[in-house]
Each structure stands twice: as structure tokens, then as C-alpha cells.
Amino acid sequence: MTSNKKREDHHPQRPGVSEEDLCGVRLIHMDRVALSRKRAIPDHKIERLASMFKVLGDPTRLKIVMTLRAMEMCVCDLAASLGLTESAVSHQLRRLRDLALVKRRREGQVLYYSLDDAHVSELLNIGNRHVNEQENTQG
């Protein structure tokens, strides 16, 4: 038996909220609410995840990590490939390293950058597939 609270009044008009996005009746499924709260990610992890998506939300940083999916590259190569200054690339790589999205290794005087691990590549690939699917269904 599920424990649901039910109120049978209609939602008041809310500015900026479409009626098609709301239920016709206010009904809270307490079993689903309890399960959702039990499975909730702790706030400190939500903050870190939000920071990661915020950093990846910048087109320049996203171009950098998408380029690094294929191979490791030094700052000079990334700058030449993306048409950016070395200073701009270096600055963006610092932000990406702070969130463990990229890592670096030194070979003599050259620093090579790559994605931190397979999870980063997987995240980028999933996002890319999602965008491709949207384009295919809309076009």
C-alpha cells in the first residue's frame, strides 16, 4: 500500500509556468518522495558536479576537452589546433585540471595534456551522442 497525500485543488496560475508542464491535480506520492530522498546525492557532491558541468559549459573549455579525447597534446598544439593563444589555452587547462578533468605529464621541457580518465571521455561521448540524437530527430 502506498502512502500518498492527495489534494484535489487545481494549481493557481503561475507566471512563466505552462499549464502543459503541470499536473491537473496536486498529488504527492510520498513513497516516491521518500525513495528520491533516500537516493539523493549529498550536497557537497552536487556542488562538485555542478562545478564540473559549469566548467564544461564554456565553449572554449569544451573544445579543448573534445580535442583531447583523441590524443594528448601540448599547449602549443592545442592553441594551433583551436586557433587560440597559448595563454588562453593554458588558463583554460588550469581550470580543467582544478576539477580533475584533464591531467598533464612532462616529457623534457614539454607538458602534455590528456583527459584525466575514461570517465571524462565517456561523459563527453554521451553528451555528444545526445546532441546527435536530438539533431537527427529534429532534422
C-alpha positions as CSV (number, residue, x, y, z in Angstrom):
1,M,0.0,0.0,0.0
2,T,1.4,3.4,-0.9
3,S,1.1,6.4,1.4
4,N,0.1,9.3,-0.8
5,K,-1.2,12.6,0.2
6,K,-3.8,14.0,-2.1
7,R,-5.2,17.4,-2.5
8,E,-7.7,17.8,-5.3
9,D,-7.4,21.5,-6.0
10,H,-6.0,22.9,-9.2
11,H,-2.7,24.8,-9.4
12,P,-3.0,28.6,-9.2
13,Q,-1.9,30.4,-12.2
14,R,1.9,31.0,-12.1
15,P,3.6,33.5,-14.3
16,G,6.1,31.8,-16.6
17,V,4.8,28.3,-16.0
18,S,3.0,26.5,-18.8
19,E,-0.1,24.5,-17.8
20,E,1.1,21.7,-20.0
21,D,4.1,21.2,-17.7
22,L,1.9,20.8,-14.6
23,C,-0.3,18.0,-13.4
24,G,-4.0,18.8,-13.5
25,V,-4.3,17.8,-9.8
26,R,-1.9,18.2,-6.9
27,L,-0.9,14.8,-5.8
28,I,2.2,14.0,-3.8
29,H,3.3,10.4,-4.0
30,M,5.0,10.0,-0.6
31,D,6.6,6.7,-1.4
32,R,8.4,8.2,-4.4
33,V,9.4,11.3,-2.4
34,A,10.9,9.0,0.3
35,L,12.8,6.9,-2.3
36,S,14.0,10.0,-4.0
37,R,15.3,11.5,-0.8
38,K,17.0,8.2,0.1
39,R,18.8,8.1,-3.2
40,A,19.7,11.8,-3.2
41,I,23.3,12.7,-3.8
42,P,24.9,14.6,-0.9
43,D,25.0,18.4,-1.3
44,H,28.9,18.5,-1.4
45,K,28.8,16.1,-4.4
46,I,26.1,18.1,-6.1
47,E,28.2,21.2,-5.8
48,R,31.2,19.4,-7.3
49,L,29.1,18.0,-10.1
50,A,27.6,21.4,-10.8
51,S,31.1,23.0,-10.9
52,M,32.2,20.3,-13.4
53,F,29.2,21.0,-15.7
54,K,29.7,24.7,-15.3
55,V,33.3,24.5,-16.4
56,L,32.3,22.2,-19.3
57,G,29.6,24.7,-20.3
58,D,32.2,27.1,-21.6
59,P,32.6,26.6,-25.4
60,T,36.4,27.1,-25.3
61,R,37.0,24.6,-22.5
62,L,34.6,22.2,-24.2
63,K,36.6,22.4,-27.4
64,I,39.8,21.7,-25.5
65,V,38.5,18.6,-23.8
66,M,36.8,17.3,-27.0
67,T,40.1,17.7,-28.8
68,L,41.9,15.8,-26.0
69,R,39.6,12.9,-26.5
70,A,41.6,11.8,-29.5
71,M,45.2,12.3,-28.1
72,E,47.3,14.0,-25.6
73,M,48.6,17.4,-26.8
74,C,50.8,20.2,-25.5
75,V,49.6,23.8,-25.1
76,C,51.2,24.9,-28.3
77,D,49.5,22.2,-30.3
78,L,46.1,22.9,-28.7
79,A,46.4,26.6,-29.4
80,A,47.3,26.0,-33.0
81,S,44.6,23.4,-33.5
82,L,41.8,25.6,-31.9
83,G,43.0,29.0,-33.1
84,L,43.6,30.3,-29.6
85,T,46.6,31.9,-27.9
86,E,48.8,29.7,-25.8
87,S,48.0,31.9,-22.8
88,A,44.2,31.4,-23.3
89,V,44.7,27.6,-23.6
90,S,46.9,27.5,-20.6
91,H,44.4,29.4,-18.5
92,Q,41.6,27.1,-19.5
93,L,43.7,24.0,-18.9
94,R,44.3,25.2,-15.3
95,R,40.5,25.4,-14.7
96,L,40.1,21.9,-16.2
97,R,42.9,20.5,-14.0
98,D,41.4,22.0,-10.9
99,L,38.3,19.8,-11.4
100,A,40.4,16.7,-12.4
101,L,39.0,16.8,-15.9
102,V,42.5,16.9,-17.5
103,K,45.9,15.8,-16.3
104,R,49.4,16.6,-17.5
105,R,52.7,14.8,-17.9
106,R,56.1,16.2,-18.5
107,E,58.5,15.0,-21.2
108,G,61.6,17.0,-21.0
109,Q,60.5,20.6,-21.3
110,V,57.1,19.8,-22.9
111,L,53.9,19.4,-20.9
112,Y,51.4,17.1,-22.5
113,Y,47.7,17.3,-21.5
114,S,45.2,14.5,-21.7
115,L,41.8,13.7,-20.3
116,D,42.1,12.7,-16.6
117,D,40.4,9.3,-17.1
118,A,38.0,7.2,-19.1
119,H,35.0,8.7,-17.2
120,V,35.7,12.1,-18.6
121,S,35.8,10.7,-22.2
122,E,32.6,8.7,-21.5
123,L,30.8,11.8,-20.2
124,L,31.8,13.7,-23.4
125,N,30.8,10.9,-25.7
126,I,27.4,10.5,-24.0
127,G,26.8,14.2,-24.3
128,N,27.9,14.2,-28.0
129,R,25.6,11.2,-28.7
130,H,22.7,13.0,-27.0
131,V,23.2,16.1,-29.1
132,N,23.4,14.0,-32.3
133,E,20.2,12.2,-31.4
134,Q,18.4,15.5,-30.9
135,E,19.6,16.8,-34.3
136,N,18.5,13.6,-36.0
137,T,15.0,13.7,-34.6
138,Q,14.6,17.4,-35.2
139,G,16.0,17.5,-38.7
